[in-house]
Amino acid sequence: MTSAVEHGFVEVNGIRLHVAEQGQGPLVVLLHGFPECWYSWRHQFAPLAEAGYRVVAPDQRGYGRSEQPEAIDAYSMLHLTGDVIALVHALGEEQAVVVGHDWGAPVAWNTALLRPDVVRGVVGLSVPPIPRGPLAPLQQLRGVLGDGFYQQYFQEPGVADAELVRDPRITFRSILTGASGDSPHTDPPRPWVVPDGASLLDTMEDPQELPPWLTDDDVQTFVREFSEHGERAFTGGLNWYRNIDRNWELLAPFQGRTIDVPSLYVSGDRDLVRGFPGVDQLLPVLPAIAPGLRDSITLEGCGHWTQQERPDEVNAALLDFLGQLPPAKG
């Protein structure tokens, strides 16, 4: 086993992805969300590596040290899942367990849906598998939450991009604290809605004190990792949101298909995703969407940043799930 996290680059689908890696053994790919990078898995590397796994966390396309394609439509779900499959093969492996948090969770779930031959197990943190509905998602959510719903606010190129990059330190401090279980705004959990004429950061405060799970050094690391793309530091990640309805169109052929590989879902009871319309009705029927579901775990008092806020509990759940899987091919 390697004694420390190592960094490198892998070419996939015509772009270069930065990867952080530790350990030897069956491959476990960790997919971050927004606005994060490989560093959001800092508490998972050593425990999983010490248990005998090869742990690889990429900066997904558009994030951190990875390349950032210019075109908005280069961030569709087919591109993102394609990157995961290409990464597994570029690492010399036939199969992997794929673990995703926030936006990384839909990528993980869809990779398992589309390529069950490559994904031998899938774990979603925060975001559950969401079946394709009859209407485009943004249209549905706008009808319930209005034009101020943050995913709608993110649609206009350049607007949120400029806001979030103005002072990245405040951005990370505010968003990471504001969506955590330590914030009064997550009791009860509810999605971000931006009032007319305001900005996202207007809806949250730059905290005087960080929560216990987040340090100034952590914030500075996120700031440093995002500095690669200058004024476009957040544009790559925001472009994922700008493909939400396009993804609905592209995944039409797979409507009704279930996620059959072994799976696990973990979320906090104060996660803002729990406040999204319909999620309360979705969680009880997860076994119908993912027949291979082994467990659905709720962490009390935990907010959106699952593996950062509750690393010990997440690591224990991951190791238990990994230990139940049949051996990998290859």
VOPAGU-2260 file (C-alpha; in pm, 1 decimal, decimal comma):
REM VOPAGU-2260
SITE   aa  ch    i         X         Y         Z
SITE  MET   A    0       0,0       0,0       0,0
SITE  THR   A    1     124,7     348,0     -77,8
SITE  SER   A    2     169,4     556,8     234,8
SITE  ALA   A    3      31,0     883,9      98,5
SITE  VAL   A    4    -206,0    1023,0    -160,3
SITE  GLU   A    5     -33,2    1049,4    -497,9
SITE  HIS   A    6    -134,8    1284,0    -778,3
SITE  GLY   A    7    -124,7    1240,4   -1152,7
SITE  PHE   A    8    -313,5    1291,8   -1478,3
SITE  VAL   A    9    -508,6    1055,7   -1701,9
SITE  GLU   A   10    -627,6    1115,6   -2057,9
SITE  VAL   A   11    -994,9    1028,0   -2108,9
SITE  ASN   A   12   -1219,2    1109,9   -2403,3
SITE  GLY   A   13    -986,4    1379,1   -2533,6
SITE  ILE   A   14    -941,0    1566,0   -2204,8
SITE  ARG   A   15    -694,4    1541,8   -1918,0
SITE  LEU   A   16    -825,8    1459,6   -1572,0
SITE  HIS   A   17    -632,4    1514,5   -1253,0
SITE  VAL   A   18    -653,3    1214,9   -1018,0
SITE  ALA   A   19    -558,1    1158,0    -656,2
SITE  GLU   A   20    -479,0     797,9    -567,7
SITE  GLN   A   21    -382,2     580,5    -272,7
SITE  GLY   A   22    -363,6     207,5    -209,2
SITE  GLN   A   23    -361,9    -117,9    -402,6
SITE  GLY   A   24    -636,4    -369,5    -463,1
SITE  PRO   A   25    -987,9    -357,8    -611,0
SITE  LEU   A   26   -1060,4     -16,6    -761,1
SITE  VAL   A   27   -1290,5     230,2    -583,2
SITE  VAL   A   28   -1361,3     554,2    -773,8
SITE  LEU   A   29   -1476,8     853,0    -566,9
SITE  LEU   A   30   -1672,2    1124,3    -751,1
SITE  HIS   A   31   -1708,1    1468,0    -589,6
SITE  GLY   A   32   -1988,9    1720,6    -624,0
SITE  PHE   A   33   -2029,0    2099,1    -651,3
SITE  PRO   A   34   -1836,4    2304,6    -558,1
SITE  GLU   A   35   -1576,5    2046,6    -462,1
SITE  CYS   A   36   -1284,6    1844,1    -595,4
SITE  TRP   A   37   -1077,9    1537,7    -503,9
SITE  TYR   A   38   -1006,0    1694,7    -163,6
SITE  SER   A   39   -1364,0    1640,6     -45,9
SITE  TRP   A   40   -1263,4    1272,2      -5,8
SITE  ARG   A   41    -961,2    1348,5     213,9
SITE  HIS   A   42   -1100,8    1141,9     502,7
SITE  GLN   A   43   -1170,6     835,1     286,6
SITE  PHE   A   44    -832,6     770,3     122,4
SITE  ALA   A   45    -636,9     618,6     410,5
SITE  PRO   A   46    -914,1     404,7     566,6
SITE  LEU   A   47   -1009,2     249,1     232,8
SITE  ALA   A   48    -648,8     204,1     122,7
SITE  GLU   A   49    -556,3      43,2     453,5
SITE  ALA   A   50    -847,5    -198,1     407,7
SITE  GLY   A   51    -696,5    -317,4      78,8
SITE  TYR   A   52    -853,1    -100,4    -189,7
SITE  ARG   A   53    -712,2     115,1    -468,3
SITE  VAL   A   54    -878,9     450,9    -411,2
SITE  VAL   A   55    -891,7     700,6    -698,1
SITE  ALA   A   56   -1063,6    1040,2    -677,2
SITE  PRO   A   57   -1058,5    1246,7    -996,5
SITE  ASP   A   58   -1128,7    1613,1   -1037,0
SITE  GLN   A   59   -1418,5    1563,5   -1275,2
SITE  ARG   A   60   -1422,9    1752,7   -1603,3
SITE  GLY   A   61   -1431,0    2127,3   -1552,6
SITE  TYR   A   62   -1311,3    2111,0   -1192,0
SITE  GLY   A   63    -985,7    2175,0   -1009,2
SITE  ARG   A   64    -676,2    2072,1   -1199,3
SITE  SER   A   65    -867,8    1885,9   -1470,5
SITE  GLU   A   66    -929,9    2033,9   -1812,6
SITE  GLN   A   67   -1234,7    2252,5   -1866,5
SITE  PRO   A   68   -1397,1    2217,4   -2209,7
SITE  GLU   A   69   -1533,1    2545,4   -2343,8
SITE  ALA   A   70   -1870,1    2425,7   -2475,0
SITE  ILE   A   71   -2159,0    2402,1   -2229,8
SITE  ASP   A   72   -2291,5    2088,4   -2396,2
SITE  ALA   A   73   -1959,3    1912,7   -2327,2
SITE  TYR   A   74   -2085,1    1850,7   -1971,6
SITE  SER   A   75   -2381,1    1624,5   -2041,6
SITE  MET   A   76   -2442,4    1311,2   -1836,3
SITE  LEU   A   77   -2321,1    1100,3   -2127,5
SITE  HIS   A   78   -1988,8    1286,8   -2121,0
SITE  LEU   A   79   -1961,6    1251,2   -1743,2
SITE  THR   A   80   -2042,6     881,0   -1729,3
SITE  GLY   A   81   -1817,4     828,4   -2030,0
SITE  ASP   A   82   -1532,5     984,4   -1834,2
SITE  VAL   A   83   -1583,0     736,8   -1549,8
SITE  ILE   A   84   -1578,3     434,9   -1780,5
SITE  ALA   A   85   -1274,2     567,6   -1967,1
SITE  LEU   A   86   -1098,9     637,2   -1636,4
SITE  VAL   A   87   -1154,7     281,6   -1510,2
SITE  HIS   A   88   -1007,3     140,6   -1829,8
SITE  ALA   A   89    -721,6     393,3   -1841,5
SITE  LEU   A   90    -625,4     276,9   -1493,3
SITE  GLY   A   91    -589,8     -75,1   -1631,7
SITE  GLU   A   92    -900,3    -212,8   -1460,6
SITE  GLU   A   93   -1208,7    -393,2   -1591,0
SITE  GLN   A   94   -1441,1    -302,4   -1305,3
SITE  ALA   A   95   -1476,3     -57,8   -1017,9
SITE  VAL   A   96   -1701,7      34,1    -731,2
SITE  VAL   A   97   -1819,5     388,8    -799,4
SITE  VAL   A   98   -1903,5     621,1    -510,4
SITE  GLY   A   99   -2052,2     965,4    -573,7
SITE  HIS   A  100   -2156,8    1261,8    -362,4
SITE  ASP   A  101   -2384,5    1550,8    -465,4
SITE  TRP   A  102   -2346,6    1580,3    -846,2
SITE  GLY   A  103   -2108,4    1286,0    -829,1
SITE  ALA   A  104   -2400,0    1069,7    -712,0
SITE  PRO   A  105   -2609,3    1107,0   -1031,4
SITE  VAL   A  106   -2292,3    1033,9   -1229,4
SITE  ALA   A  107   -2234,5     720,8   -1019,8
SITE  TRP   A  108   -2597,1     604,9   -1040,6
SITE  ASN   A  109   -2611,0     661,2   -1417,6
SITE  THR   A  110   -2276,8     492,6   -1476,4
SITE  ALA   A  111   -2415,8     187,2   -1297,1
SITE  LEU   A  112   -2739,2     213,6   -1496,6
SITE  LEU   A  113   -2564,6     237,9   -1833,8
SITE  ARG   A  114   -2261,5      12,1   -1775,9
SITE  PRO   A  115   -2338,9    -254,1   -1513,0
SITE  ASP   A  116   -2065,4    -466,0   -1669,6
SITE  VAL   A  117   -1806,0    -214,9   -1545,5
SITE  VAL   A  118   -1966,0    -102,6   -1217,7
SITE  ARG   A  119   -1965,8    -388,5    -965,9
SITE  GLY   A  120   -2117,6    -172,1    -694,0
SITE  VAL   A  121   -2244,8     183,8    -659,6
SITE  VAL   A  122   -2283,7     417,8    -363,7
SITE  GLY   A  123   -2469,0     748,4    -365,2
SITE  LEU   A  124   -2419,4    1007,2     -91,9
SITE  SER   A  125   -2681,7    1282,2     -52,2
SITE  VAL   A  126   -2854,4    1244,9    -391,7
SITE  PRO   A  127   -3062,2     928,8    -443,1
SITE  PRO   A  128   -3121,3     765,0    -780,0
SITE  ILE   A  129   -3396,4     969,8    -943,0
SITE  PRO   A  130   -3595,8     803,6   -1221,8
SITE  ARG   A  131   -3660,6     999,8   -1537,8
SITE  GLY   A  132   -3996,7    1172,8   -1517,7
SITE  PRO   A  133   -4245,2    1277,6   -1786,4
SITE  LEU   A  134   -4136,4    1644,3   -1783,3
SITE  ALA   A  135   -3799,1    1817,3   -1809,1
SITE  PRO   A  136   -3667,6    1862,6   -1451,7
SITE  LEU   A  137   -3614,4    2239,2   -1452,7
SITE  GLN   A  138   -3965,3    2295,2   -1583,4
SITE  GLN   A  139   -4106,1    2088,9   -1298,4
SITE  LEU   A  140   -3892,6    2250,8   -1028,8
SITE  ARG   A  141   -3959,2    2602,9   -1156,3
SITE  GLY   A  142   -4329,5    2535,8   -1119,8
SITE  VAL   A  143   -4285,0    2449,5    -751,2
SITE  LEU   A  144   -3994,2    2670,2    -638,6
SITE  GLY   A  145   -4007,5    2958,2    -887,9
SITE  ASP   A  146   -3735,5    3125,1   -1093,0
SITE  GLY   A  147   -3524,9    3179,0    -781,6
SITE  PHE   A  148   -3451,3    2810,3    -736,5
SITE  TYR   A  149   -3072,7    2798,0    -733,9
SITE  GLN   A  150   -3046,5    2548,7   -1021,9
SITE  GLN   A  151   -3251,3    2790,0   -1230,8
SITE  TYR   A  152   -3034,6    3081,4   -1112,3
SITE  PHE   A  153   -2727,6    2889,6   -1234,0
SITE  GLN   A  154   -2861,6    2862,5   -1591,7
SITE  GLU   A  155   -2754,6    3205,2   -1725,1
SITE  PRO   A  156   -2387,9    3179,0   -1832,9
SITE  GLY   A  157   -2162,1    3423,1   -1653,2
SITE  VAL   A  158   -2394,4    3527,2   -1369,8
SITE  ALA   A  159   -2324,3    3277,8   -1091,1
SITE  ASP   A  160   -1976,8    3228,9   -1240,4
SITE  ALA   A  161   -1883,0    3590,0   -1163,1
SITE  GLU   A  162   -2051,1    3590,0    -822,6
SITE  LEU   A  163   -1877,3    3278,3    -691,1
SITE  VAL   A  164   -1530,9    3364,8    -822,5
SITE  ARG   A  165   -1533,8    3719,4    -679,6
SITE  ASP   A  166   -1397,5    3594,9    -345,8
SITE  PRO   A  167   -1355,2    3215,2    -351,7
SITE  ARG   A  168   -1266,4    3204,0      16,0
SITE  ILE   A  169   -1602,0    3356,5     113,0
SITE  THR   A  170   -1776,3    3133,3    -141,7
SITE  PHE   A  171   -1639,6    2813,3       9,9
SITE  ARG   A  172   -1682,8    2926,6     368,7
SITE  SER   A  173   -2042,9    3030,7     307,1
SITE  ILE   A  174   -2159,7    2736,9      95,3
SITE  LEU   A  175   -1985,6    2463,0     293,2
SITE  THR   A  176   -2108,9    2600,8     624,2
SITE  GLY   A  177   -2452,3    2707,0     502,4
SITE  ALA   A  178   -2549,3    2363,1     369,5
SITE  SER   A  179   -2404,3    2171,1     662,9
SITE  GLY   A  180   -2587,7    2016,8     953,1
SITE  ASP   A  181   -2436,0    2289,0    1172,4
SITE  SER   A  182   -2636,1    2561,3     998,3
SITE  PRO   A  183   -2972,5    2680,6    1131,6
SITE  HIS   A  184   -3085,0    2703,1     767,6
SITE  THR   A  185   -3092,2    2322,7     737,8
SITE  ASP   A  186   -3346,1    2269,3    1016,3
SITE  PRO   A  187   -3568,0    2177,7     842,4
SITE  PRO   A  188   -3372,4    2113,5     520,6
SITE  ARG   A  189   -3482,6    2317,4     221,6
SITE  PRO   A  190   -3338,6    2393,5    -122,2
SITE  TRP   A  191   -3172,0    2726,8    -190,9
SITE  VAL   A  192   -3403,8    2987,3    -341,1
SITE  VAL   A  193   -3255,5    3320,9    -450,4
SITE  PRO   A  194   -3489,0    3621,6    -404,0
SITE  ASP   A  195   -3550,5    3843,2    -705,0
SITE  GLY   A  196   -3263,3    4087,0    -750,0
SITE  ALA   A  197   -3035,7    3901,8    -507,7
SITE  SER   A  198   -2750,0    3654,1    -552,0
SITE  LEU   A  199   -2691,5    3307,8    -407,1
SITE  LEU   A  200   -2443,7    3426,8    -146,0
SITE  ASP   A  201   -2694,2    3688,8     -31,2
SITE  THR   A  202   -2900,4    3399,8     106,9
SITE  MET   A  203   -2623,2    3283,5     341,7
SITE  GLU   A  204   -2364,0    3440,2     569,5
SITE  ASP   A  205   -1985,9    3426,1     572,1
SITE  PRO   A  206   -1964,7    3251,2     909,5
SITE  GLN   A  207   -1762,8    3399,4    1193,5
SITE  GLU   A  208   -1665,0    3046,2    1294,4
SITE  LEU   A  209   -1635,4    2736,7    1079,2
SITE  PRO   A  210   -1807,2    2415,0    1186,8
SITE  PRO   A  211   -1585,8    2161,1    1367,0
SITE  TRP   A  212   -1541,9    1940,3    1058,8
SITE  LEU   A  213   -1407,3    2226,0     841,9
SITE  THR   A  214   -1080,8    2414,8     900,4
SITE  ASP   A  215    -929,1    2727,7     749,1
SITE  ASP   A  216    -668,6    2502,0     587,4
SITE  ASP   A  217    -947,1    2299,1     425,1
SITE  VAL   A  218   -1102,1    2616,0     283,6
SITE  GLN   A  219    -766,3    2737,4     154,6
SITE  THR   A  220    -707,6    2401,3     -12,6
SITE  PHE   A  221   -1037,2    2427,4    -199,9
SITE  VAL   A  222    -950,3    2785,3    -301,0
SITE  ARG   A  223    -608,2    2676,4    -424,7
SITE  GLU   A  224    -743,9    2375,9    -617,8
SITE  PHE   A  225    -999,6    2595,5    -795,0
SITE  SER   A  226    -743,1    2860,5    -890,8
SITE  GLU   A  227    -634,3    2662,1   -1198,7
SITE  HIS   A  228    -904,4    2817,0   -1417,3
SITE  GLY   A  229    -887,2    3177,7   -1296,6
SITE  GLU   A  230   -1205,4    3374,8   -1366,8
SITE  ARG   A  231   -1368,2    3053,8   -1492,9
SITE  ALA   A  232   -1295,5    2867,2   -1169,6
SITE  PHE   A  233   -1660,2    2774,3   -1115,2
SITE  THR   A  234   -1777,3    2772,5   -1477,7
SITE  GLY   A  235   -1702,9    2406,7   -1544,0
SITE  GLY   A  236   -1909,6    2293,3   -1247,3
SITE  LEU   A  237   -2191,6    2535,5   -1326,0
SITE  ASN   A  238   -2205,4    2396,1   -1679,6
SITE  TRP   A  239   -2318,5    2063,6   -1530,2
SITE  TYR   A  240   -2635,2    2242,8   -1412,8
SITE  ARG   A  241   -2681,0    2391,6   -1759,4
SITE  ASN   A  242   -2722,6    2039,7   -1896,1
SITE  ILE   A  243   -2998,3    1924,5   -1659,9
SITE  ASP   A  244   -3276,4    1936,5   -1918,5
SITE  ARG   A  245   -3042,0    1814,5   -2192,8
SITE  ASN   A  246   -2965,0    1510,1   -1978,6
SITE  TRP   A  247   -3338,0    1440,0   -1952,3
SITE  GLU   A  248   -3355,1    1438,8   -2331,9
SITE  LEU   A  249   -3044,1    1224,6   -2381,9
SITE  LEU   A  250   -3146,0     958,4   -2129,6
SITE  ALA   A  251   -3490,4     902,9   -2282,3
SITE  PRO   A  252   -3394,3     558,0   -2422,2
SITE  PHE   A  253   -3321,8     432,8   -2070,0
SITE  GLN   A  254   -3648,8     540,0   -1906,9
SITE  GLY   A  255   -3781,9     260,5   -1687,8
SITE  ARG   A  256   -3449,9      79,5   -1663,4
SITE  THR   A  257   -3346,3      -9,6   -1308,1
SITE  ILE   A  258   -3008,5      -1,2   -1131,7
SITE  ASP   A  259   -2946,2    -367,5   -1066,7
SITE  VAL   A  260   -2589,0    -377,7    -933,9
SITE  PRO   A  261   -2537,5    -386,1    -554,2
SITE  SER   A  262   -2592,4     -37,4    -416,9
SITE  LEU   A  263   -2592,7     176,1    -103,1
SITE  TYR   A  264   -2747,6     514,7     -26,5
SITE  VAL   A  265   -2630,9     740,8     258,2
SITE  SER   A  266   -2763,4    1086,5     344,2
SITE  GLY   A  267   -2806,4    1327,5     632,7
SITE  ASP   A  268   -3145,6    1414,7     772,7
SITE  ARG   A  269   -3052,7    1785,4     743,9
SITE  ASP   A  270   -2937,0    1761,7     382,5
SITE  LEU   A  271   -3098,5    2027,8     161,0
SITE  VAL   A  272   -3167,7    1754,0     -94,8
SITE  ARG   A  273   -3420,1    1614,0     153,6
SITE  GLY   A  274   -3618,2    1935,3     101,0
SITE  PHE   A  275   -3645,5    1897,6    -277,0
SITE  PRO   A  276   -4000,9    1837,3    -401,2
SITE  GLY   A  277   -4083,2    1466,6    -415,5
SITE  VAL   A  278   -3774,1    1334,8    -236,2
SITE  ASP   A  279   -3976,8    1238,8      71,2
SITE  GLN   A  280   -4191,4    1019,2    -153,0
SITE  LEU   A  281   -3892,0     884,2    -345,0
SITE  LEU   A  282   -3684,9     750,9     -54,9
SITE  PRO   A  283   -3933,7     481,8      58,0
SITE  VAL   A  284   -3946,0     331,8    -294,3
SITE  LEU   A  285   -3571,3     322,1    -364,2
SITE  PRO   A  286   -3567,5     -60,9    -382,0
SITE  ALA   A  287   -3794,7     -42,5    -686,8
SITE  ILE   A  288   -3553,1     197,5    -859,1
SITE  ALA   A  289   -3239,0      16,4    -745,3
SITE  PRO   A  290   -3329,3    -351,1    -684,6
SITE  GLY   A  291   -2971,0    -417,6    -574,9
SITE  LEU   A  292   -3000,5    -172,7    -283,6
SITE  ARG   A  293   -2831,9    -322,6      23,9
SITE  ASP   A  294   -2912,2     -40,3     264,8
SITE  SER   A  295   -3035,4     318,4     294,8
SITE  ILE   A  296   -2865,3     495,9     584,1
SITE  THR   A  297   -2972,5     825,6     739,2
SITE  LEU   A  298   -2720,4    1016,9     951,4
SITE  GLU   A  299   -2891,2    1225,9    1217,2
SITE  GLY   A  300   -2785,8    1590,1    1234,2
SITE  CYS   A  301   -2579,2    1560,9     916,8
SITE  GLY   A  302   -2617,9    1815,1     637,7
SITE  HIS   A  303   -2522,1    1803,9     272,5
SITE  TRP   A  304   -2146,8    1740,3     292,6
SITE  THR   A  305   -2189,1    1378,8     399,1
SITE  GLN   A  306   -1837,1    1232,8     382,3
SITE  GLN   A  307   -1678,7    1552,1     515,5
SITE  GLU   A  308   -1921,2    1604,5     804,3
SITE  ARG   A  309   -1940,0    1240,4     913,1
SITE  PRO   A  310   -1626,0    1065,0     785,9
SITE  ASP   A  311   -1617,4     785,9    1043,9
SITE  GLU   A  312   -1977,0     679,0     982,2
SITE  VAL   A  313   -1941,1     707,3     604,7
SITE  ASN   A  314   -1617,1     508,8     607,3
SITE  ALA   A  315   -1773,9     235,7     818,8
SITE  ALA   A  316   -2070,7     213,6     580,8
SITE  LEU   A  317   -1843,8     203,8     275,1
SITE  LEU   A  318   -1618,3     -67,4     419,0
SITE  ASP   A  319   -1916,7    -279,0     520,7
SITE  PHE   A  320   -2066,8    -246,2     172,0
SITE  LEU   A  321   -1736,4    -317,2      -4,1
SITE  GLY   A  322   -1677,6    -621,6     210,5
SITE  GLN   A  323   -2006,3    -775,9      95,1
SITE  LEU   A  324   -1931,0    -753,4    -276,7
SITE  PRO   A  325   -1814,1   -1049,9    -485,3
SITE  PRO   A  326   -1454,9   -1033,1    -616,5
SITE  ALA   A  327   -1381,5    -795,2    -903,0
SITE  LYS   A  328   -1302,4    -922,2   -1253,3
SITE  GLY   A  329    -948,1    -898,2   -1373,9
